[in-house]
Amino acid sequence: DGVITISRAAGTFSYPCSVMLVCAMNPCPCGYYGHPTRECTCRDGAVSKYLAKVSGPLLDRIDIHVEVPPVDFEKLSDTRKAESSAEIRKRVEAARKIQQKRLSGTSANCNAQMNSAMTREFCRATDDAMKLLQAAFDRLGLSARAYDKILRVARTIADLGGEETIQAEHIAEAIQYRSLDRKFWE
């Protein structure tokens, strides 16, 4: 809502707010459930009990959630030069300018702040992209909330690539960022 309300005995106060929530968790108490090389040592039922602390509806409200696998030695010791933070920053700033221009005159400043009506107006996708989204929606049993979030994330991916229209590859990448609830919270 963009507002936080605090109620105390002396009264109720509302303040404007904007939040970006970033969180992390292990897949189980020991940390090795689903690990490629180590075995989970948790007792029967411990994993389900642990994962139940985060409900499906709560997870559904998070735009992007990904599993971060352990990094192997070869990747850690790789000496090839990666894209610099300065180069990444330039791409992000360019995408933000695209979003601010697109959304000028609305209540949103970036794709993440778009409501459902804005999402339908500004997240134009190719037929192939929409077919892929429909297939994922049907197969994964995604919610209406997830549908909008995938479109907004795909819009951002397209913006980062300087693309005017959302393509199938943008939808595919955005769907990958919604996979965690299907892996552990089935």
C-alpha positions in Angstrom: 0.0 0.0 0.0 3.0 2.3 0.4 2.0 3.1 4.0 2.8 1.6 7.3 0.5 2.1 10.2 1.6 1.8 13.8 -1.1 1.5 16.5 -0.3 2.2 20.1 -2.3 3.2 23.2 -1.6 6.9 22.5 -2.9 6.7 19.0 -2.5 5.4 15.4 0.1 6.9 13.1 0.6 6.3 9.4 3.8 6.9 7.5 4.7 6.5 3.9 7.0 3.6 3.1 8.7 1.8 0.3 10.2 -1.6 1.0 12.5 -4.0 -0.9 12.6 -7.3 0.9 15.6 -9.5 0.4 15.7 -12.7 2.3 17.5 -16.0 2.4 17.0 -19.4 4.1 18.4 -22.9 4.1 16.3 -25.7 2.6 16.3 -27.5 5.9 17.8 -27.2 9.4 21.1 -28.9 8.5 21.3 -27.0 5.2 21.8 -30.0 2.9 18.3 -31.0 1.7 18.6 -31.3 -2.1 22.4 -30.7 -2.1 24.2 -32.2 -5.1 27.0 -33.9 -3.1 26.1 -33.9 0.6 23.3 -35.9 2.3 20.7 -34.2 4.4 21.0 -35.3 8.1 17.6 -34.0 9.3 15.2 -36.4 11.0 12.0 -37.5 9.3 9.5 -34.6 9.1 12.1 -32.0 10.0 12.3 -30.7 6.5 8.6 -30.3 6.0 8.3 -28.6 9.4 11.1 -26.2 8.6 9.7 -25.3 5.1 6.2 -24.9 6.6 7.5 -21.8 8.4 7.2 -20.0 5.0 3.7 -20.4 3.6 3.0 -20.8 -0.1 0.9 -17.6 -0.1 3.8 -15.6 1.4 6.2 -17.1 -1.1 3.8 -16.2 -3.9 4.1 -12.5 -2.9 7.8 -12.5 -3.5 8.7 -11.4 -7.0 11.9 -13.4 -7.5 13.0 -16.5 -5.6 15.8 -18.7 -6.7 17.8 -21.6 -5.4 21.5 -20.7 -5.0 23.5 -23.9 -5.4 27.0 -24.3 -3.9 29.8 -22.9 -6.0 32.3 -25.5 -7.1 36.1 -25.0 -7.1 36.4 -24.5 -10.9 34.1 -21.5 -10.8 35.8 -20.1 -7.7 39.3 -20.4 -9.2 38.3 -19.1 -12.7 40.5 -16.2 -13.7 38.5 -15.0 -16.7 37.4 -11.4 -16.3 33.6 -11.1 -15.6 31.4 -8.1 -16.5 32.3 -5.2 -14.1 30.0 -3.7 -11.6 30.3 -0.4 -13.5 29.1 -2.0 -16.7 26.2 -3.7 -14.9 25.3 -0.4 -13.3 25.1 1.3 -16.7 22.7 -1.3 -18.0 20.5 -1.0 -14.8 20.4 2.8 -15.0 19.5 2.6 -18.7 16.6 0.2 -17.9 15.4 2.4 -15.0 15.3 5.4 -17.4 13.2 3.4 -19.8 10.9 2.4 -17.0 10.6 6.0 -15.7 9.8 7.3 -19.2 7.2 4.5 -19.8 5.5 5.0 -16.5 5.6 8.8 -16.4 2.2 10.1 -15.4 1.4 7.0 -13.4 1.8 6.2 -9.7 4.6 3.8 -10.5 8.3 4.6 -10.9 9.5 1.1 -11.9 8.1 -2.1 -13.2 7.9 -3.7 -9.7 5.4 -0.9 -8.7 3.0 -1.5 -11.5 -0.5 -2.6 -10.6 -2.4 -5.2 -12.6 -3.9 -2.7 -15.0 -0.5 -1.2 -15.7 1.0 -4.6 -16.2 -1.6 -5.4 -18.9 -1.0 -2.1 -20.6 2.8 -1.9 -20.5 3.8 -5.6 -20.6 3.2 -6.3 -24.2 4.5 -9.7 -25.2 4.8 -11.7 -28.5 2.4 -14.5 -29.2 5.2 -17.0 -28.6 5.9 -15.4 -25.3 2.3 -15.6 -24.2 2.0 -19.3 -25.3 5.0 -20.1 -23.2 3.5 -18.2 -20.2 0.2 -20.1 -20.7 2.0 -23.4 -20.8 3.9 -22.6 -17.6 0.7 -21.3 -16.0 -1.2 -24.5 -16.8 1.6 -26.9 -16.0 2.9 -25.3 -12.8 -0.5 -24.2 -11.4 0.6 -20.6 -11.0 -1.6 -18.0 -9.3 -2.9 -14.8 -10.8 -0.4 -13.0 -8.6 2.5 -15.1 -10.1 1.2 -14.3 -13.6 1.5 -10.6 -13.0 4.9 -10.9 -11.3 6.3 -13.0 -14.2 5.1 -10.4 -16.7 6.7 -7.6 -14.7 10.0 -9.4 -14.2 10.0 -10.3 -18.0 9.4 -6.6 -18.8 12.4 -5.7 -16.7 14.5 -8.4 -18.4 13.5 -7.0 -21.8 14.3 -3.5 -20.6 17.8 -4.6 -19.5 18.2 -5.9 -23.1 16.8 -2.8 -24.7 13.9 -4.7 -26.1 10.6 -3.0 -26.7 8.4 -6.1 -26.6 8.7 -9.0 -24.2 10.0 -12.1 -26.1 9.7 -15.8 -25.2 13.2 -15.9 -23.8 12.3 -13.1 -21.4 9.3 -15.0 -20.2 11.4 -18.2 -19.9 14.0 -16.4 -17.7 11.2 -14.8 -15.5 9.6 -18.2 -15.0 12.9 -19.6 -13.8 12.9 -17.0 -11.1 9.6 -18.4 -9.8 10.7 -22.0 -9.5 11.5 -22.3 -5.8 7.9 -22.6 -4.7 7.4 -25.6 -7.0 10.6 -27.4 -5.9 10.2 -27.4 -2.1 6.6 -26.2 -1.5 4.7 -28.5 -3.8 
